[in-house]
Amino acid sequence: MATITESTGQATPSALSSAPRWRDLLLTALAPASWGTTYVVTTTLLPPDRPLLAATLRALPAGLVLLAVTRRLPHGSWWWKSVVLGLLNFGAFFPLIFFAAYRLPGGLASTIGSVQPLVVTLLSLVVLRVRPSRWVLLAAVTGTGGVALLTLTAEARVDPLGIAAMLTATSLMATAIVLAKRWGQPEAPLVQTGWQLTIGGLVLVPLTLTLEGVPTSVSGTNLLGFAYLGVIGTAMAYALWFRGIDRLAPTSVSLLGLTNPLVATLAGLAVLGQSLTGWQVVGFAVALGALVAGQVLGRKS
């Protein structure tokens, strides 16, 4: 237990180690929290029906800026590792997410995405030989149930392609979390974020030009939306995310993804004027409780 001795007034080693961990958790949670605003930004600021354009402009400009600022390139085996992680995190993940967003209601997409902690738990057991505690598993299942109560509605339409895209995207990001934990970090998070964003963005450019083409016009509102997603929701968010992967257990990181639908719900209330039913309030409380309990009880285990 983390305590402070009365005789000396000094913190015990457990107290000293818990404070940095909670700081790491809070900083890492800012990443999925910022991703929770993506739906509102997409629907209010971005041009409609351009998922590949949105994915490309979210990844490539931010990656090039980070490369210019950090002035570091991959070395040795990190060339191919950066390619793998860049494809998993951005080159494949971004298009699948936007594709699913156009074909699924936000609630169904959020519920599918909330199973990521379970996927990370399974992959951690296979790849990292890390056996999760029962509290983490319980928190992951409970969190998914809470998100389902919060976001699913009776009118939710089921689109098989959209579900397949969301499940694939969730699995790819879970794989990236585990691989990044296994491989470690040879550089600062900003440096690696620049590598992966640039690689993912370069892969997306020919797909965007071939399948969607160049937009005829882009408004100032569209540019504001792209700038927000690129700077806040991508460059800064993923730098914090990769930092958290390096410092925290994979299951702890993945459980923080539950802040995504929670923030998305709050953003919908504040910006889009949406309202919550009684069951949605219960779901919000359950998901938030699972997030906190998973971190606290999982750490104690």
Beta strands, then each sheet from edge to edge (+ up, - down):
end
